[in-house]
């Protein structure tokens, strides 16, 4: 095909997916067909044959829905990765799926009649609000890719955290919403096909129209403008098309992850060079991935219903991504962060000293000010000694956890040149999560030392896997992050299955996964403080590499930086800091991503100053969230990790909007 580089991968991957889909389809079809029944009987069933009618209204529409939804998500992912110039961009990047999920969650709790009567329109409203927020924040900056990416990620994190808080306190009422969000493709009639077909056809035709200008984006903004293309207007159209594809699929069948990320990456790996070829193969591969995965799910025993297709998709596509990881292609050179428009602080030491003073004040307030049974009061004196000690431990753990993640995020973003570089994208947090899940589900009682040991082992295994898989590709930044996200998808599948199965040990897992400091011991907080101090010292020793690597691989080599040892060292350091923070307070998803961006927006540019400011800001975010989480709705408590995103997200959005 024109635009394809014919390599073994370009033949084996699509061919393998086709064979997998055909084999599973044949297996399912013939296992479900009674003796003497043909495929024609399913397509045109007799009115007096119950089995034919059942298969006609369940099996066939499910197949059509899987193909259409997968194709739409693959197409949306390809458009987003081109427009945002980021190989990590996917449907979740724009935040529209998170907006739909949050809208349905709110409607289910406070407007149940509306949620039951028109769930699709509620989901559409949520996606529309999320997209409007992203576009509004990035509009003044011409919808620049970095600004859109950051705004979308914050919206996605915010909606996810808000939904998780509501789930935490209303779990029994929101089980149906969670199952919808997991991506079940069960169909009872042809209404899903009727809903998807005309909408996706219209949006798909619009996508074809923008293919040619979309291919021009690789020339750079200046060249595109010289050709007469209105960049902001075109980005608005392209982002709206991608969001519409995602919104239609999400409203019909829920959140389907990984397809939008994996399909374009696999298309480029298979040899797609031109935009038209990449879009075509992303669409085809997306359809094949979701269709083949759903057929495999149906081939499982009757208990397959605990395995939602949306979660299994990541599990099935992950091996493909890992096998092809050394050949994964990037789209363009790394892009700068949205903070590039911010000013620079020339005298960083006084600014950092002032930040330390402010942090000390926050510490004092978090330790001494709080709510009790009689209301707000100031804890002091011998009578409150135990209470102060408990608060000190939790505050120190929250600060150290947020600071370590922020340092890891700062190093990753500098190393990869990618604003989406964050500790959770590295996959180490997911490894720790898998370790905790495994020990929780296998042991009768889970003591704190056992939990720490399981988390350490899980994080170590994932780090080793990342190093082995990225070795052949020279530890390049975008490959590291893609491998990390791929490995993270496995833990997402496990957690989805546990949630869908309604395991009674779920609440214990939810508390730890939400980023809580409830179980932290004083000795653990002390060790975390030591690790943080050592991490900052290591950052200072690595300052030259951190200054050079953001210039790009070629410039770094010309300046004498040993790329492979430098990248491997920085990766190991970031993974160690991430693992330590995750083991301490659970997998957090805000401080590590946003702390470095806030520090850059504040004007800290040099490597050491940026890392120190990131640590202070990331730690302060979690410190404030920990204090607010245990006081706002006393005697109930909100985990610090969730509250940090809900409270800190809008603040960062305001800053990005101002600097745009």
Secondary structure, DSSP 8 states (H G I E B T S, - for coil): -TTB---HHHHHHHHHHHHHHHHHHHHHHHHHS-TT--HHHHHT--TT-HHHHHHHHHHHHHHHHHHHHHHHHHHHHHHHHHHTT-TT--GGGGTHHHHHHHHHHHHHHH-HHHHHH-HHHHHHHHHHHHHHHHHHHHTTTTT-HHHHHHHHHHHHHHHHHHHHHHHHHSTTTSHHHHHHHTT----SSSHHHHHHHHHHHHHHHHHHHTHHHHHHGGG-HHHHHHTT--HHHHHHHHHHHHHHHHHHHHHHH----SHHHHHHHHHHHTTB-SHHHHHHHHHHHHHHHHHHHHHHHHHS-GGGGGS-HHHHHHHHHHHHHHHTGGG---SSS----GGGGS---S-HHHHHHHHHHHHHHHHHHHHHEEEETTEEEE--SGGGHHHHHHHHHHHHHHHHHHHHHHHHHHHHHHHH--TT--HHHHSHHHHHHHHHHHHHHH-SS--HHHHHHHHHHHHHHHHHHHHHHHTTTTS-HHHHHHHHHHHHHHHHHHHHHHHHTT-TTHHHHHHHHT---TT--HHHHHHHHHHHHHHHHHHHHTHHHHHHGGG-HHHHHHTT--HHHHHHHHHHHHHHHHHHHHHHH---SSHHHHHHHHHHHTT--SHHHHHHHHHHHHHHHHHHHHHHHHHTTTTS---HHHHHHHHHHHHHHHHHHHH-
